[in-house]
């Protein structure tokens, strides 16, 4: 049997482990780059991935998640989806993505690799979610919304239908997004407005 590890020993990793437990998927252990972290959830933390056959990256930061994915030589495990979700048969979810309890993903939505669809978030019909995106707890995306690679949509935000949010953006908590948001923007408010550009977004978020 292949050995599955979670890469990232933090609070987010604890939640992903709970999802795997609920799915009945055996977990071999955790990996973390921080040498001061030696155990989590009563499991030993390793600091190299040489024992892992497959991983799920359990890191909340989108940029770090991307860097780990780009350098790893391990296989990326299929999505971890909590049993208490509602996923349409016509929706697609990329490898390494994590879908938390209470989330809803509706018809023909497409979610990329290494995303986080967090607790109680809703992704409505025909939404397009790029790789490394984090849809935070309680976010509601209406139909045909597009969210570009690496973007964080903050907790409790709402996005009206057909809005395009660019790559490597940060949408502040509680925002109401009524208009398109350009790549690399930091935006928040009701209505949501762009307040600055992220310098790191010029290099694809890194």
C-alpha positions, 0 to 999 in steps of 0.5 A: 500500500502506498504511504500517504503523508500530509505536508504541513503540520499545523492547524490546517493539517489537523483539519485535513487529517480529520477529513481523511479519517472521515473518508477512511483513508489511512494516513502514514504521518506528517511532513514539515519543513520546521525542525522544531515541530516534532509531533501533531495529532499524536503522530511523528512529524518527519522533516523530509519526504523520502518515506512518502509515496503520495502527499496532500499539501496541508498548508493554508498559505497559497504561495507556500503551497505552490512552492511545495507542489513545484518542488516535490517528487512525490505523487499528489493524492486525489482530492480530500473531500469531507463526507459532509459536503454536497458535490455535483456529479458534473463538478470537477475537483483537481488533485491535492484539493481539500474540500471542508465540511459543509461546502457545496460545489454545484453543477459544472463548477471546475476547481483546480489543483491544490485548492482549499474550499473551506468550511461552509463555502459555496461554489455555484454552477459553472464557476472556474477556480484556478490552482492554489486558490483558497475559498475561505469559510463562509464564502459564497460564489454565485454562478459563473464566477472565475477566480484566478490562480493563487487568489484568497477570497476572505472569510464571509465574502460574497461574489455576484454572478459572472464576476472575474477575480484575477490571479494572486489577489487577496479579497478581504474578509466580509467583502461584497464583490460586484465588479471584476478584480484585476490580477494581483489586487488587494481589495475589500469592502462593501462594495469591494474596491481595489486598494493596492497591488501586490508586488509579489503578484508580478512574479506569479505570487512568489 
